[in-house]
Amino acid sequence: MSDLRAFLDAVRKARPADVVEVEQEFDPRYETAAAITKLEQQGRSPILVFNRIRGCERPVVTNVCGSMGRLALALGCPLKDVARVYGERARSRVLPHIVSAREAPCQEVVLRGAEVDLGQLPALVYHADDANEPYITAAIVVARDPETGKSNLSYHRLMIAGRARTGILMEKGRHLDGIFRKYVARGRDMPIAVFIGAHPLWSLGALYSGSADVEEYDVIGGLLGEPLRLVRTILHDELAVPAATELVLEGVVTHTERMREGPFGEFTGYGTGIVQTPVFEVGAMTYRRDFWFQDIVSGRMEHLVLSMPAIEHRTLEVARTTCPGVQRIALVAPLTTVVALDKRNDDEPRRLIDALLRSDIYSKQVIVVDADVDPADLRSVLSAMALHSQADQHVTILQGELGTPLDPSCDDPEGKTAKLGIDATRKLAVARSVTRNRLPQHVLDRIDVQALIRRSTT
């Protein structure tokens, strides 16, 4: 069975240093986040299993996807092939399989109505300037489009605001926001289920970024190479969750109510203040008898690493559809992509920039370099910008584009932002002869560096 527990067992066998069992008591306010932060400062990013969390009887598992090496282990491929294997399997979709409640560990315990109490979950607070209320950060939300009938999976932060009530942040321009707007237009609350406790391939599938017609459960099946076992939820028969998840919250996002949410420190490394979000009313809570609570420390390594395969896959698909000569991309910083292009004409970089900046709210800066430039080498990229571009000719600024309110520089309540593109490629039709410095290859071939070094030391 491919679930969170099975993955942790696999990590213990293949990479035993990657799982650290913490037996001392930790405070959920700041201390778990501080532990991850200090480990990262030492260049380490293990999975931490906190067996004693103050005020909670359940263990907390965090940083499960905090290294590309562990994502490679989950995919069963070498580290260098993660992006390629993710893309291939995401296209080879496998339909899920529905099982009965008797076969679903996540429904071993069922609480309804007044029995629900989110206070039994760990009250995790991460940053000094965050809201006083605790957050659930590893929440994968399941919803169904009322028009198409397609289900959607996506990660959303939940701020606990009572025994059975949370705020839920849904960014404009994302699929769940579009589904919610359809319910609002019909004057209806949106049924959702939230599952916590996921195998990394479930997480990678939930983060898949493509057409709204693509069902993420099918993508997860492709990543697993087998059908994902689902069980129908207690309150809404049209929704289903992984049968082997740890914990499920069921209910509705109300179509009329809003609440204060935040501040909360996000993946950018910054908090973005207080916002008004819809309200999630929890009507049922189901879980394994001995459930583990999975957590993602916001703004740390896992928060960044986990989304990279999906973002890279989406960006490459858009880029190569626009310009077949795209060779590689690199996600060098938040909201920033560098693309290496073997261009056929001098207009291609601008078309590529326009397509990528308009393709996603998380695409804010795009730099296009030639195919012989390593897009992950910032020194080479900056050199290309300095030596191959003129600011009045090769810089594109798009105004009023939809961005993310998680960008601390974006102060528009609708998320509208300016976006930047730079064409740092060499002109094909040059006004003067410009060549890269190079040595004759036959001369380089006859130089024996090892012999040179041996002679210098004798």
N, C-alpha and C positions, 0 to 999 in steps of 0.2 A: 504493500500500500504506500502510495506517495503522499505523505502528509508532513506536517511540521515535525512530528516526533521521529518519523522514519528518516527525515533529512538530518536531524541532529545526531541520530545514531550513525548515519553514514559519515558525517563530519568527524565524529569521535574516532572512527576507524581509520579514515583516510588522512585526517589532519588533526590529530589529538590536541595539539597546542591551540587550536582555534576555538575550543570550548572551555570556558572557565566557569566552574561552579562556585558561587559566592555564598558562603554559609553565614557570614556575619550579617546582622540586621542593618538594612539600609532604609533611610527616610525617602519616601517617594518624592518629596519636595527637594528638587535640585540634586540630590546625592547620586541617583542613578545616572543622570546626565553628566555630572561631574566625573564619575568613574570613566565613562566612555571618552570624555574630553581629554582627561589626563593620559589615558592609554594612547589616544591618537597623537598627542603631543610627543609621545615616545616612539611613534611610528608603528604602533600596534593597533589592530582592529578585530579582536576576537568576539565571538558570541559570548555574552554574559548571561548566566542563569542565576538570578537573584532568588534564592530559596526562602529568604525571610525579608519581607517588605512590611515596614511598620504600618499597622492598621489594616492589613490585608492577609487573608489566609492562603492566597494563591501565589505560586511562583511567577516571576516576571522574566520573560525571555526577550532580550533586546540585541540588536545589531546582527540579526541572522544573515542579512544580505550586505554586510558591511565590507565585503571584499570581492573583487572581480574573480579571484581564485575560487571562492565558494559558489559564485554563479556558474563558473566553468564546471565545477564538480556537479552541480545540479543538472546541467545540460549534458554532462558526460563527454566533454570535449576539452582540448587544450585551450589555455587562456587566450592565445592569439586568434582562435576561431570562434569566440563567443558571438561576435556580431554576425558573422556569416551563418552560423548554426541557428541562431535566434531567427534570422530572417527566413531561412529555408523552412524551418519547422513551423513558424507562424503562418506560412502560406499553405502548409500541408495540414489543414484543419481536420479535427476529429470530433464528431458530435458527442455530447455527454450522455451518460446513462443514468436514468432515474431509479433510485432504490427506495425501499419502504422505510418508514420510521424505525422499524425494528432493526434495520441494518445501518442506522445512522448514529454513530457515537455522539454527535453534536446535539441529539435530542434525548439523551439519557435522563436529563433533568429538564422539566418544562415549568416555567413560572409565567403566570398571566395576570394582567391587570394590577391590582394592589399588591400582588406578591413581588412584582418587579422592584428591585432596588439597586440602582447603579452605584450606591455607596459601598457595595461589597467588592467593587473593583478597586484596584490601586489608584490612589489620588495623585497622579503624576503631574508635576509641575517642573518645567525645564529651565527657564531663564529668569534672571532677576527682574526683568521688566515685563514678564508675561502677566496675564490676568491671574487673579488669585484662584480662579476655578481650575480644576484639573482637566486634562485633555486625554482623549483617545486618539492616537496618531496612526495606528496600524489598522484602521477601519476600511475594509473594502465594501463598498455600497453596491447593492443589486437593485436595479429598477427596470421597469418594462415600459417601452414607448406605447402610449395609448392609441397611436395611429397605426404604426407598423407591426406592433406586437413583438418587436425585437427587444431582447434583454440587453442591459448595459452594466458593465462593471467599472468601477473607478474608485480611487483613493480619495477620501475627504476627512479633514480634521473635524472632530466632534468635541465641543466644549460642554462638559457635564454641568447642568444648571438645576438639578433636582433629582429626586428619586427615579423619575422616568422621563426625563426631558433633557435634550441637548440642543445647542446651536449646531448648524451644519453649514460649512462654507462651500458654496458652489460657484466657481469662477465663470463669468460670462464667456460665451464662446465654446465651452466644453459640452460634451454630449449630455451629461446629467442636467445641466442648466437648461438645455433645449427641451428635454423631456419634462422637466418641472414646469416650464412655461406653458406647455401644452395642457397640463393638468390645471394650471391656474386659469387658462382661457376657458376651460370647461367648468370652472367653479368647483373643482374637486381636489381633495388632498391626494398627495402622491404616495402610494404604498412603496415601502422599501424594506429591505433586509440588510443588515450589516453583519459581516462575519469577520472574526478576529482569530488569528492562528492559521498561518498559511505556509505551505511549501513554497520555496522561492519561485518555482515555475508557475504557481498560481498567481503570485505577485507580478511576475514578468508578463503574464497574459493579461492581467487586469490593467496593466499600464500600456497595453498595445494601443497605438495611435493610428487609426485608419478610418475608413468609412463607417458611418453609423449603422450601415447594413451588416457589418461584420459582428458576429456574436463572440465576445471574449471567451466564453466557455469553450467554444470550438477552437479558438487559438490555444487555450490551455491544453486541450486534448492533443493538439499538434505538437506542442512543446513536450508533453509527457510521452507522446507516442502511443497513447491509449485513451479510451474515454474517461473523462473525469466523472466520478460517482457523485451525483447530486441527490438531495432530498427536498421535497416540497416543504415550504415553510408552514408554520402552524396557523398563521392568521390569513395568509394570502396564497391561495393555491396556484396562482399564476407565477409566483416567484419560487426560486430554488436556490439552495446554497450547497457548498461542498459537504458531503455527509461526514467527512472526517475532520472538519474544522473544530476549533476548540470551543468557541462561544458565538452565539448569534443573538442579535437584537432585532426585533421586528416591530414595525409600526408604520406611521405615516409622517410625511413632511406636510405640515398644514399649509393650505394655500392662502391663508389670510394673515397669519401672525408673523411678526419679526421680533428679534431680540438683540440686545447688545452682545457682541462677541469680540474677544480679543482684549488687549493686544496679545500677539503670539509670534515668537521668533521663528521665521520660516527658513527654507532651504538656501536662500540668498545670504544667510548670516545676519539678517536684519528683521526686526519686528515692524509691522506696518500699521500699528494703531488699532483703534476701536472701529468696528464696522457693525452694520445691521445685517443679520442673516436670518433665513427661515428657521423654523423650529421643528425638530424631530421629536415626536411624541412616541415613546416606547410602550407598546402594548403587550409584548411578550419577550421573554428572555429564555433561551435554551442553551444548554452546555453539557460537556462531558462531566461526569461526576468529579473527576480530578483535573479540571481544566487548567491549562497554562494560559497566562495572559501575555500576548505578544505586544511588543512596544517598538517604536522607531523614535530614536532621539532626534528631534528636529534640528536641521542645520548641520548635522555631523555626517560622517562618511557614508553611512547607509542611505541616508536621505538623498545623497547625490548619486551614489553608485547604482542604486536600484533602478533608477529611471533611464540610465544611459543606453542600454541596448534598445529599448523601445524608441527613444528619441533619435538615436542614430539610424535605426531602421526606417523610421518615417522620413527623416531628412534625406537619406540616400534615395529613397523611392521618389520623392518630389524632385530632387536634384537631377537624377538620371532621366526622369520623364521629361524634364525641361531641356537638359543638355546631356546627351549620351556620353560625352567625353569626360564626365565627372569620374575621377579616379578614387579619391578618398575624401573623408571629412574628419574633422576633429572638433569635439565639444570642449573648447579650451577654458571656458569660464561660464558662469551662469548667463543664460540667454544669448550666448555668443557661439557662432559656428564659423570655422574656417574650412573652405572647400578648395581642393586641388583639382584643377580643370585643364584638360588637354583640349584647348579651344580650337574651333574651326574658323571662327571669324571674331572680330573685335566687338560685336554686339552681344555675343553670348553671355559674358559676365553680368551685364546689366539685366538680361532676361532672367538669369539664375538668381540674382539678388532680389528682384521683384517677386519671383515665385516663392522663394524661401521666406522672405519677410512677411508675406501675406498668407503663408500656409498655416501658421500656428501662433497662438498668443505668447508662447515661450520663445519665439524667434524674434530677437530684437536687434542683433548686430550680426551681419554676415560679411566676411572678408573672403574674396576669391583670389587665389594665387595660381601660378602655373603648376603643371603636373610634376615638374622637377623640384618643387618646394615641398618639404615635409610640413603638412598643416598642423602637426602637433608640436613643432619646434618654433616656439614663439620668437626666438632671435631671427630665424629665417623669415618668418612671417612679417615681423616688423621691418626687416631689411627690404623685403619686397614692397611693403607699403611705402617706405622712404624712397626707393630707387625706381619704382615702376609706375607710381601714380602721381597725378597732379590734382590737387584738392578741388580746383574749379572745373575739372573734367571728369574725374573718376570717383567722385563721392556722391552717393545717392541718399537723400533724406526724404522719408515718407512721413507725412504728418497725419494725425487723426486716425491712426491704425489701432485695431483692437490689440491690447497687450494684457499683461497680468497685473492685478492690483497688488500682488506680492512683490513687485518691483518697487523698492523704496523711493525711487525717483518719480514714480507715476502717482500724481495727486489728483487725477481725474476720477470722480466716483464711478464713471462708466468704464474705467480701464483704458480709455483712449490714450495713446502714447505716440511719440515720434520714434522712428526706426532708422537705422543707419546701415548703409552698404558701402563697401570699398572695393573697387576693382584694382587689385594690385598685380595684374598680369602684364606681361610685356606685349607691346603692340606687335601685330603681325606685319602691318605695313608701316615701317618706321621712316621718319624723316631723315635720320642719319644712321649710320651703321653702329650698332651696339651689340657686342658679343660678350659672353661670359668668359672670364679668365680660365684657361685650361692649358694643360701640358700635353705634348704628343704622347699618345698611349704607349707607343713602342719604347719611349724613353722611360716612362714609369715602369713598364714591364721588366726592364733590364736592371733596375735598381734593387739590390738585395739588402734590405734594411737590417736583417739579422747579421749578415756578414759585416755590414758597416759598424754595427754596435760591437761585435766581437773584436774587430780591429782597434776600435777606440779604447777598449778596456785592457788591451795587452801591452 
